[in-house]
């Protein structure tokens, strides 16, 4: 059995390193859906995607 602990709901999610430039809208949607099922978020979470403008 894993260790259980309480974690406050997340109020910020940041994804960077150029990866958001390469991931499809469908994949991002799945990522956020999966995260929402596994983690707790506040009602109005701030989401930041840091992309690389030189990708395209």
Secondary structure, DSSP 8 states (H G I E B T S, - for coil): ---------EEEEEE-TTGGGTS-HHHHHHHHHHHHHHS-EEEEEEEEE---TT--
